[in-house]
């Protein structure tokens, strides 16, 4: 740069010169900012695209779920008498229903007490044991049975309530029973007599098998108040007997413990509301299928609209620039892959319906979808099973004792042979001698249990039993003790007790290698002698010739195999070849897999985002380096021009001196 002018003082404007030079040096910042804006805009656009894809994936999951395709619905001609709901296995038809009796819970009432807070008995530790079953035979008069028998419900666990000096009043007993949640509701009523306060116990369940038997171990005063057995001592009075709902369906008599009657008509639940008659009609119900398809089309069109906005061409006449993802390879690939799915045959389909176009789904010129509702309805009415198979993931087996449980996105479609080399079994303990059917408190009434890894203790009620009645009692007491630990006797943690010629077998209700029965205590030898313990086994076999892992009755194809993720349940049958399992992945599953390939952690869009973020990080590094260089450049320029300014100032002084000297010489002439 040439210095064309010098100030009158002989100096230059260093700041102005350096600032102008630094502006030129800073031009790379502008390019960096432009790149950064472009990258950030693309990152935001991919975020918008991912959000739209995620929303579409949610609607697609509705197609992949076969439970959404309910085949039938149920209606009642007299909804005040009963209502009805139908499941997917229900057969269409019309059924005449006549309700003649409603279910009822047993209610027992204690003798009257003068006060609700007065202490009853000595306060000694006392255990109330509630068992449930049915009362048969005998005569009922004034709330008491004569000559009746009590048959314990082996499917229900005995439950216990503990009383002591802190709760041995009528009010305390009521609260203890309700807090223990034993399947009985306790209330206190006052009848206005001299001893008006009575404890009322009501079974929480209705039905003939929900009658109560109450054993009392401990304080005799509590036993005299609450002990109750229809086949023995009855210290409480029955106010209402346990009874079933009774009805007939097309003339066939049906009895149910509750007002909800399931499977009397296959797949149908009838809820009886009062005595009377009604007609239940089972008809096709396509609401689930239509809702899933309409949701799918709506969501696809929203995704299509989002993509169109991100890839729009520039319109100079409207002052609109190009979409951020115009020409983007990832977006083009996504669009192409999505549209291709509509024309790709569904693997494993063997029915009359094999494409979405047969359901009335078609493309419009703008790339959105249109649904012909009439065509869809016709397909649903004529072949809902094939519609379900086309849209959802469906599995089926050829063996009635083998059922399809599920599959994963890694599971391959097609028909695969099944081979079973071992059936699942239960763990058990079998006695060596006939059980002693006489139970004595403190002698042979205690059991220490470890069932499937859950430890508990149980106390049998004293008494003389038959082998059959003791079986029910032991099962009820053990399952009640397990239930008190938080374990569920109905979910595989409980036991089933049986006897043959007086020899007891206690069997875990759980299948598989974790199924084990351990029993000790002073009652164990009385019941089982020296028991034989057998641990359960998992099912074993292959799916499609590939290794599979058993867990209980479920067999799952191993990861990496041709049957990966396919799960079946083998509930019985023989060892050997067990038919086939067929897997078909419908449109829903295929779209899910496609979307997942773009959205999962290792998918296309996260990969693109990672690349963009890496570029932004590199720009940040370049900016930092440029800042360092410019800082140094500015220092160098200021140093150089400041030095030049000093030199020029010196030259200016010399020039003035010479001018004075020349002027002096002129005067000498």
N, C-alpha and C positions, 0 to 999 in steps of 0.2 A: 504494500500500500504506500503510495507516494504522499508525502506531507506537503500539501499545496499552500498552506497558510500557517502563519505563526501569529499568535496573539501579540498585542502591543507590548505585553510583558515578556514576550519571547517564549511563552509556554504553550502546550497543546492541551485539549480537553481529553484527558486520559479516560475518564469514565465513559464518555460518549463513544469513543473509539472501541474500547474493550466490550461494552455492551452490544454494539453492533456486530463485532466479530463473534461474540458468544452466541448471538441469535443464529448465526450461520452454522456454528458448531453444533447447536442443539436440534437441528433439523431431524436427525434420526429418532428423536423422541416422538415426533408427529407420526412417523411410520409405525412406531411401536404402539402408540395409542390406537391407531386405526386397526391394527391387527388384534389388539386386546378387545376392542369393541366388537369386532367380528366374531372372535372366539366366544366371548361372553354371550352374545346374542344366540349363537349356535347352541351353547350349553343350555340356555334358557329354553330354546326351541325343543331340544331333546327332552327337557324336563316336562314340557307341555305334552309332547308325544307320549312319554312314559305314563303320565297321568291318564291320558285317554286310553292307552292300551290296558292299563290296570283296571279301569272301569269296565272296559269291554271284557276282560278276563273274568270279572265278577259275574257278568251276565252269562258268559259261556259256561261257568260252573253249574248253572241251572240246567243246561242241556246235558251235561255229563252225569247228572245224578238221576239214576233210573227211578228213584222213589217219587220224583216229580210227576211221573206218568201214571197216575192213578187210573185204573180202567173202569171203575164203576162208582156209583154213588147210591145212597139209600135214602128213601123218604118214607114218612109215616102218614097214613091217611087221618089218624087221630093223634096229633102231637100232644094232646093233654093226657093221653093214656101212656104213650111211649114215644121215644125218639130212637133213631137208628143211624149208625155210621158204618161204612163199608171199607174194607181194605182191598188191596190189589188182586187178591186171589178169589174174590167173591164171584159167584156165578149169577148172571142176570136172571131175574124171575120175580114172581109175586107170591107173597106168603101171608096167610091169615094167622094172626096172633091173638090169643085169648088169655089175658092176665087174670088169674083167679085168686092169688094171694101175694102180698108184699112181704119182703124179708123183714126180720125183726131181731133185735139184740136182746140177750137175756139181762134181766135186772133183778138184783138181790137186795133185800133190805134187812138191816140188823135190828136187834131189840132196842127199845128206846132207852135213852140216857137222860138223866136230869140236867146235865150240863155238857156243853161242847168242849169245855176246857178242863174239867175235872179229870184227874189221872185215873187210868184204868190199869189195875194190876200193880205189880211191884216195880216195874220199869226194867225188868231183866231183859237181856238181849233176846229178841224174838225175830224169827224169819217167817214172812208170809210167802208161800209158793203158789203161784197161779198157773194152773194147767187148763187147757181148753180141749173140748171134745163134744160128743153128742150124748144125750140122755135118751135111752130107749126103754120101752116096756114099763111095767108097773102102773100105779094109779097116782094121779096128781089131785090132791085135795087141800084147800086152804093154803096153797103155796108150798106144800111139802110133798115129796114123792115117797111111795111105799113100793118096794119090790122092783125098783128101776135099776138099770145098769148104766155105767158111765164108760164110754169107749173113747179113749184119748185120741185126739187128732195128731198123728205122728208127724205131720208136716209143720206143726207149730211148736215152738220152743217154750219150755217152762220159764217163767220169769219170777224174780224174787224181789221182795221189799224188806228192808231191815228196820226194825223198831227198837227203841231203847227208852231210857228215862227222859230223853229230850223231846220225844214225840208220842208218848203213850196216852194221849187224850184223843177224843173223837176228832177234834180239829187237826191234831198232829198226825193222826193216822190218815185222814183224808189228804192232807198236804203231801205226806210221804209217798202215798200211792200215786198221786198225780205227777209228782216230781220224778218218780222212777220210770214213768212211761212204759208200763208193763202190758199195755193193751187193755187197760181197764180205767174207766173214769169214775172218780169218787166224788160224791156230793153229800151234803147234810140237809135233811128236811126236818121241819117241825110239824107234828100232827096235832098240837094243842092239848095233848094229854098231860098227866102228871109227870111222865118221863117222855117228853115230846121229841127229843133229838135222836134221829135215826141216820145211820150211815147207809147211803144207797150206792151200790156198785153196779156199773153198766159196762158190759163188754163193748170194746171199741169196734168190734166187727159184728156184722149180722150173720145169720145163717145157723143151721142146725148143729154144725160142728163147733160153734163158738160158745157153748155153755161152759161155765166156770166150775172148776174144782179148786178149793182153797185149802191148802195145808198150812197148819200153824205149828211151828217148832219153837218152844221157849215158854213164855209166860202163859200159864193155864187160863188166866182171866181173858187174855186176848183171844185164845183158842175158843173159849166159851162164847165169845161175842161174834167172831168172824169165821170159825171153822165151818166148811161147807162141802159136802159131797152128796150128790143125788143118790148114790148107792150106799150111803153110810150116814154118819151124823150130819144133821142139817141145822146149824145154829143160826142160819139166816133164812129168810122167807123169799121165795121166788114171786115176783110181781108180774113179770112178763117172761114168757118162754122164748128161747131162741128158735127162729123158724126161717125157712128158705122162701125165696120168691118161687111161685109156681105158675106156670103158664103152659099153653100148648101152641105148637106151630104146625099148621096144616093137620091138626088132630093128634100130633105126637106130643106126649106129656114131657115137659122139661122142668127141672128143679135147679135152682141156683142159690148159693149162699148170699148173694147180694142182688140188688136191683139192676145191676149191670150184668147182662147175660151175654157172654162171648162164645162165639163159635157154634151156637145152636144152629145157626145158618152159617156155613163156612165163610170166614172172613168178615162177619157182621157182628157188631156189638149193639144189643138192644138195651136201652135204659128204660126200665119200667117206672112209671110215675104214679099210677093208680090202677085199681081193678077196672077192667074193661076190655074192649076188643079194638083191633086196628089192623090195617093191611100194610105190610112193608113191601115197597117196590124197589127192586135193585135194577138200576139203569146205567147206561154208559155215562161216564163223567170225564170230559175232555178238558176241563178247566186248567188242570196243571200243565198239560202239554201246550195248550194255546198260550198260556201266560208265559211259559219259558221261551217259546218261539218268538212271541211279540217283543219280549224284553231283549232277546238276542238281536233282532232286527233293529230295534230302536237304538241300542248301544252301538251296533256296527255303523249305523248312519251318523251317529255323533262322532265316532272315530273317523269316519270318512270325511266329515265336515272339518274336523281338526286338521287332518292331513292336507286337505285342499287349501286351508288358510295358511299353512306353513310352506306350501310349495307353489303358491300363486305366482303367475307371470306378472312382470311390471306393466302398469298402465299409465303411460306418460300423460295421456289426455285427462286422467282423473287425479294425477299427482300422486299415484301410488307406486311404491317401489316393489321389488321382487320379494317373495317370501324367503325367509331365512334359509329354509331347507330346499329351495328350488334347485333341482339337479343333484341333490344329495343322494349318493349311492345307497346308503342304508335305508332311507325312506322309500326309494324306488323299489328296493328289494322287499321291504315290508309290504308295500302295496301289492306287488306282484304275487308274493307268497299268500297273502290273504285271499286275493281273488282266485288264485289257483285252487285253493281249498274247496271252493264251491263246485268245481268241476272234477275233483279227484274222487274216484270211487272209494267207498268205505270198506276197508279190509274186513273180511270175515262175514260180510252180509250174504245171506242166502235166501232172502225173502223177495217179495214183489217190489218193495220200495227201496231204492238204493241211492237216491240223490235228493238234494234240497229242492231242486226244481219240481220234483214230483209232489212236494208239499206246498207249491205255489210261490216259492221264493225266486225272485228274478232281479236282474240288475236294470237300473235306469240309466239314461245317457250320462248323468252327472256322477255315476259310480256308486250311487246309493242303492239300497235294496227296497224292493216293493213286495208286499205279501198279498197273494190272492186268497182271501179268507174262505171263499167257497171251495177252492181246491184243497186247502188245508183241512177244512171240516170233512170233506168227502174222504180224504186219506185217513183221518182219525176214526171216522165212523166205520170204515170198512176194514182197517188193519192197524189198530193202535199199537199192537205188539211190534210190528215192523217199524212204525214211526219211532217208538221208544228205542229200538235197536239201532236205528239210523243215527239218532241224536245222542244217545247216552252210551256209557260203557256197560256192556252186558256180558255176564258169564253164565254158562250152563253146564251141567254135568249129565252123563248118561246113566249113572248109578244112583238110585233113589236114596241110598245111605251115605252118599257123598254130596256135599253142597258147596257151591261157589261162595266164597266170603268176600274177596276183593282182589284188586290188582293195583299196580302203580304205573306211572308214566313210562317206566323202564320195561314193563311187561310187553311181550310180543303177542300179536294176535294169531288166531288160528286154533286148530284142534290138537290137543296134546294127550298122549296116553298116560294113564295113572297106574302106578304099581305100588302096593302097600306091603311092606315087609314086617310091620309090627303095628298092632292096634293099641290105642291108648288104654290104660287101665287105671283103676283107683288104688290108693294105699289102703290097707286094712289090718285089723287085729282080730284073729279068730281064736276062740277059746279051745282049751284042751279037754275040758270036762263040762258037764251040764251046770248051768248057773244055779246058785242058791237063790230061790225066789222069796226068801224071808229076809227083809232088811231091818236091821236093828240099829238105832241111833248110837253112835260112838263105837260100833263094832265093825260094820261093813257098809257104811253109808258114804264114805269119802272117796272121791276120785280126783287124781291129779292128771291133767290132760295136756298133751302137746299135739295139736291137730294142724297139719300143714304149716308148722312153725309158730302157731299161735298157742300160747300157754294160758291155762285157766284151771280153776278148781270148781268142783261140783259136789253138791250134797244131795243124796237120794232121800226121799221121804220114807220114814219107817212104815212097815206094813207087810202083810202077806199077799203076795202077788201070784198070778199065774205066769207062765213063761211069756205068753202073748202080751199080757198087760204090763209086765215088767219091761219088755222090749220097748213099748211105747213110752213108758216112764223114763227109762234110761236115755232114749233118744231126745226126748223133750228136755230133760234136765241138762244133758251135755250141750245141746244147741243153745239153751238159755244161758248157760255159763259162758259160752263163746260169744254170744250176743252182748253180754255185759262187758266184754273187753273191747267192743266196737266192731268186732268181726261180724260178717253177715252169714248166717247159716244157709241162706238161699243163694248165695253167690259163689259157692264152692268151698266155703270155710267150714261148714257144718258137717254132720255125719248122718248116716242111715244105719239103724240097728236092726238086725234080723236074727232069727233063731231057727235052728233045725234040730229037732229032738232035744230041745233044751240047751243046745250049744250056741252061744252068742257069737255073732260077727259084727264088729263095729267098722264101718267102711266110710272113708272120706268121700264127700260129695264132689271133690275136685279131681279132674283127670291130670295125669302127667307125672313127671319125675319129682315135682315138689309136693306130691300128694303122699302124706305120711301120717300114721296114727301111733301115738305113744300114750300109754295109760299106766298109772300106778295108784297107790293109796290103799287104805284098808279094804275098799270095796272092789278093787281090781281083781284080786285072786278069787273072791267070792263069785264074781261074774264070769271070769275067763280062765281061771286056773293059771297055767303057764301058756300065755297066748303065742300064736305064730304071727309074726309081723311081716307084712309084705309091702314094699314101697311101690308106688305107681310108676307107670312108664309112659313116655311120650309116643305119639304115633310116629312111624318112620316109613320112608318110601321115596319114590322119585316122581317128578312131574315132567312129562315129555322126555324121559330118559335122563334128565339132569338132576343132580343132587338137590335135596330139599331138607329143611330143618323143621323138626316137630316141636310143638309146644302144646301139651295137652292133646286135644283132638284136632288141632289145627296144624296143617302142613304148608310151609311157605317155600317157594323156590328161592334158591340162594342167589345173592347178588353176583352178577357176572355171567350167570348161566342163561340159557335160552328161555328159561321159565322164571326169571328173576321177578320177584314181587307178586307172583300169582299165589293166592292163598285159598286152600280148600279146607273143609271140615269133614272128617270121617267119623260118623257116629255109630258105626257097626259094620257087620258083614264079615267077610273072610279075608285072609291074607292072600296076596297074589294080584293078578291084573284086575283092575277095578274100573274099566271103561275109560272114558275120556272127559276132559274139560275143554270147553270151547270159549275163547275170548274174542269178542268183537269190540273194537274201539270206535265209537261213533264220532260224529262231527264235533261234539263238545270236547271230547278228549283230544282230538287232533288239533283243534284251535288252541286248546290249553297248552299243548306241547310246543306249538309254533310260537305263541306269545311268550312262553317261558324261555325259549331260545333267544329272544330279544331282551327280556327283562331280568333274567336271573343274574346272580353275582358275576358269572363268567359269560353273560350274554353279550349280544352285539352292541346294544346301546350303552351299558356300563363300560364296555371296552372303548367306545368312542368318547365317552365322557372322560375316561382316564387319560386318553390321548390329548384331549383339549386341555385338561387341567395340567398335564405335563408341559404343553406349549405355553400356557399362561405362566407357569412357574419359570420356564426358560426366559420368557420376556421380562419377568421380574428380575432375574439374575442379570440379564443384559442391561436393564435400566440402572440397576445398582452399579454395574461396572462402568457404564457411561457417565453416571454421576461422579464417580471417583475421577475419571479421566477429565471431565469438564472442569471439576474443581481445580485440578492441577493445571489445566490449560489456562484457566482464568488467572491463577497466580502467576504463571509464566508471562502472560501477556501484560499484566499490570507491572511486573518487574521490568520488562523490556521497555514499555512505553514511558514508564516513570524515569528510567535511565535516559531515554531519548529526550524527555522533557528537560532534564537537567543539562544535557549536552547542548540542546538548542538555546536554553537560557544563557549558558556560557558564551555561546557564539553570538548571541544578541548583544551581550555586554562588550565583547571584542569589537563587534561591528560599530557600536556607538563610539568606542574609544578611537578607532581608526578614523571615523568620520570627523571627530574633533581635531585629531592631529592633522588631517588633510586641510581642514579649515584654517588651522593655525599657519600652515605652510603658505597657504594662499595669501594670508595677511602679510607675510614677510616679504612678498614681492612688492 
